[in-house]
């Protein structure tokens, strides 16, 4: 596959077994020290360019321990990342395509491992 055929956006199906909303939502629902829109947060986290899969899962595991300031800061960083990448895509499309391909490969490998472990 040529680099120009790689999508520039990280597209993860809603029903993905690891990064799907239904798979992630139970981990994000318990956050007694903060209030935020769980679905918006999960969508920002799922589509992060800079965070690898392990980092996304680590953050998800820490949500219940984060206070309001920490969650607001994290959400602000994720929003900022998405806004910056809108501009970076135009200037460095090949680099962004490589990063997206790397993230999608991580997700595919994790999905494959999960499938093998559950069979």
C-alpha positions as CSV (number, residue, x, y, z in Angstrom):
1,X,0.0,0.0,0.0
2,X,1.5,3.4,-0.9
3,X,1.7,6.0,1.7
4,X,-0.8,8.2,-0.2
5,X,-3.4,5.4,0.2
6,X,-3.2,5.5,4.0
7,X,-6.0,7.5,5.6
8,X,-4.9,10.7,7.4
9,X,-7.4,10.3,10.2
10,X,-7.4,7.6,12.8
11,X,-10.7,5.7,12.2
12,X,-11.6,3.1,14.7
13,X,-15.0,1.3,14.4
14,X,-17.4,2.1,17.2
15,X,-17.7,-1.6,17.9
16,X,-13.9,-2.3,18.0
17,X,-13.2,-4.9,20.8
18,X,-10.5,-2.8,22.4
19,X,-11.0,0.8,21.4
20,X,-14.7,0.8,20.7
21,X,-17.0,3.0,22.7
22,X,-18.8,0.1,24.2
23,X,-15.5,-1.6,25.2
24,X,-14.0,1.6,26.7
25,X,-17.1,3.1,28.3
26,X,-17.3,0.9,31.4
27,X,-13.7,2.0,32.3
28,X,-14.6,5.7,32.0
29,X,-17.9,5.7,33.8
30,X,-16.4,5.6,37.3
31,X,-14.8,9.0,38.0
32,X,-16.0,10.2,41.4
33,X,-13.5,13.1,41.5
34,X,-14.5,14.8,38.2
35,X,-17.3,15.5,35.8
36,X,-17.0,15.3,32.1
37,X,-18.7,14.1,28.9
38,X,-17.5,10.5,28.8
39,X,-18.3,9.9,25.1
40,X,-16.5,13.1,24.0
41,X,-13.5,12.1,26.1
42,X,-13.4,8.6,24.7
43,X,-13.6,9.8,21.2
44,X,-10.8,12.2,21.7
45,X,-8.7,9.5,23.4
46,X,-9.5,6.9,20.8
47,X,-8.4,9.1,17.9
48,X,-5.3,10.5,19.5
49,X,-2.4,10.6,17.1
50,X,0.4,10.9,19.6
51,X,-0.6,8.3,22.2
52,X,0.1,4.7,21.5
53,X,-2.4,2.0,22.4
54,X,-0.7,1.2,25.7
55,X,-0.7,4.9,26.7
56,X,-4.4,5.2,25.8
57,X,-5.3,2.2,27.9
58,X,-3.1,3.4,30.8
59,X,-4.9,6.8,30.8
60,X,-8.3,5.0,30.7
61,X,-7.3,3.0,33.7
62,X,-6.3,6.2,35.6
63,X,-9.6,8.1,34.9
64,X,-11.2,7.0,38.2
65,X,-8.3,8.6,40.2
66,X,-8.1,11.9,38.3
67,X,-9.5,15.1,39.9
68,X,-11.4,17.7,37.9
69,X,-8.3,19.8,37.2
70,X,-6.4,16.8,35.8
71,X,-9.4,15.7,33.6
72,X,-9.9,19.2,32.3
73,X,-6.2,19.4,31.5
74,X,-6.2,16.0,29.8
75,X,-9.2,16.8,27.7
76,X,-7.7,20.2,26.8
77,X,-4.5,18.5,25.6
78,X,-6.5,16.0,23.5
79,X,-8.6,18.8,21.9
80,X,-5.4,20.8,21.3
81,X,-3.7,17.8,19.7
82,X,-6.6,17.3,17.3
83,X,-6.6,21.0,16.4
84,X,-2.9,21.0,15.7
85,X,-3.0,17.9,13.6
86,X,-5.6,19.6,11.3
87,X,-2.9,22.0,10.3
88,X,0.0,19.5,10.4
89,X,-1.8,17.2,7.9
90,X,-1.7,19.9,5.2
91,X,2.0,20.6,5.7
92,X,3.3,17.0,6.4
93,X,0.8,14.6,4.9
94,X,3.3,11.7,4.5
95,X,4.6,12.0,8.1
96,X,1.0,12.1,9.5
97,X,0.1,9.1,7.2
98,X,3.0,7.2,8.6
99,X,2.0,8.0,12.2
100,X,-1.6,7.0,11.5
101,X,-0.5,3.7,9.8
102,X,1.7,3.0,12.9
103,X,-1.2,3.6,15.3
104,X,-3.6,1.5,13.2
105,X,-1.0,-1.3,13.1
106,X,-0.8,-1.2,16.9
107,X,-4.5,-1.6,17.1
108,X,-4.6,-4.4,14.6
109,X,-1.9,-6.3,16.4
110,X,-3.7,-5.9,19.7
111,X,-6.9,-7.1,18.2
112,X,-5.2,-10.1,16.7
113,X,-3.6,-11.0,20.1
114,X,-6.9,-10.6,21.8
115,X,-8.6,-12.9,19.2
116,X,-5.9,-15.5,19.6
117,X,-6.1,-15.4,23.4
118,X,-9.9,-15.8,23.4
119,X,-9.9,-18.8,21.0
